[in-house]
């Protein structure tokens, strides 16, 4: 049986939007795998545990999301060996 490649995604409920005031100076996004439901029924999937958190300044959200996308591509290739929490400067 062929091993199925894991799909990773990122989510940040507090990701700042353009022209939107936020009282915080920093925010983070979590990178997680989509895993099958525990019942094993159907093809539905859910979020797994966060494997990497990327944090940065609210004034530069694009840098954080770009870094998250970079880490996701490394995770999907199986080449990520960095820290669990990544700070974008």
C-alpha positions as CSV (number, residue, x, y, z in Angstrom):
1,X,0.0,0.0,0.0
2,X,1.3,3.4,-1.0
3,X,1.8,5.9,1.9
4,X,-0.5,8.9,1.5
5,X,1.1,12.3,1.5
6,X,-0.1,14.5,4.4
7,X,-1.6,17.9,3.5
8,X,-0.7,20.8,5.7
9,X,-2.5,24.1,6.1
10,X,-2.1,27.2,8.2
11,X,-4.8,29.2,10.2
12,X,-4.7,32.3,12.2
13,X,-8.0,33.6,13.5
14,X,-6.4,36.9,14.5
15,X,-4.5,37.5,11.3
16,X,-4.7,41.3,10.7
17,X,-6.5,42.7,7.7
18,X,-5.5,45.7,5.7
19,X,-7.0,49.0,7.0
20,X,-8.2,47.3,10.2
21,X,-7.2,48.5,13.6
22,X,-5.9,45.9,16.0
23,X,-4.7,46.6,19.6
24,X,-2.0,43.9,19.5
25,X,1.5,44.2,18.2
26,X,2.0,40.6,17.3
27,X,0.0,37.6,16.0
28,X,0.6,34.0,15.0
29,X,-0.6,31.3,12.7
30,X,-0.6,27.6,13.4
31,X,0.4,25.0,10.8
32,X,-1.4,21.7,11.1
33,X,-2.0,18.5,9.1
34,X,-5.5,17.5,7.9
35,X,-6.1,14.0,9.4
36,X,-8.9,11.5,8.8
37,X,-11.8,11.4,11.3
38,X,-11.2,9.0,14.2
39,X,-14.3,7.0,13.1
40,X,-12.6,6.2,9.8
41,X,-15.9,6.6,8.0
42,X,-16.1,8.6,4.8
43,X,-13.5,11.0,3.3
44,X,-14.0,13.9,5.8
45,X,-11.0,15.2,7.5
46,X,-10.3,17.5,10.4
47,X,-7.4,19.6,11.7
48,X,-4.7,17.8,13.5
49,X,-2.5,19.2,16.3
50,X,-0.4,22.2,15.4
51,X,3.1,21.2,14.4
52,X,4.6,24.6,13.9
53,X,3.6,28.1,15.0
54,X,4.8,31.2,13.0
55,X,4.6,34.5,14.8
56,X,5.3,38.1,13.7
57,X,4.3,41.7,13.8
58,X,0.7,42.8,12.9
59,X,2.2,45.5,10.7
60,X,3.7,42.8,8.4
61,X,1.2,39.9,8.1
62,X,2.5,39.0,4.6
63,X,5.9,38.1,5.9
64,X,4.2,35.7,8.4
65,X,2.0,34.0,5.9
66,X,4.8,33.7,3.3
67,X,7.0,32.0,6.0
68,X,4.1,29.7,6.9
69,X,3.7,28.7,3.2
70,X,7.5,28.1,2.9
71,X,7.4,25.8,6.0
72,X,4.3,24.0,4.7
73,X,6.1,23.1,1.4
74,X,9.1,21.8,3.5
75,X,6.7,19.8,5.7
76,X,5.0,18.2,2.7
77,X,8.4,17.2,1.2
78,X,9.4,15.8,4.6
79,X,12.4,18.2,4.8
80,X,11.4,20.4,7.7
81,X,13.7,20.0,10.8
82,X,13.3,23.5,12.3
83,X,11.8,24.7,15.6
84,X,8.2,24.3,16.7
85,X,7.9,28.1,17.1
86,X,9.3,30.4,14.4
87,X,9.5,34.2,14.8
88,X,9.6,36.3,11.7
89,X,11.7,39.5,12.0
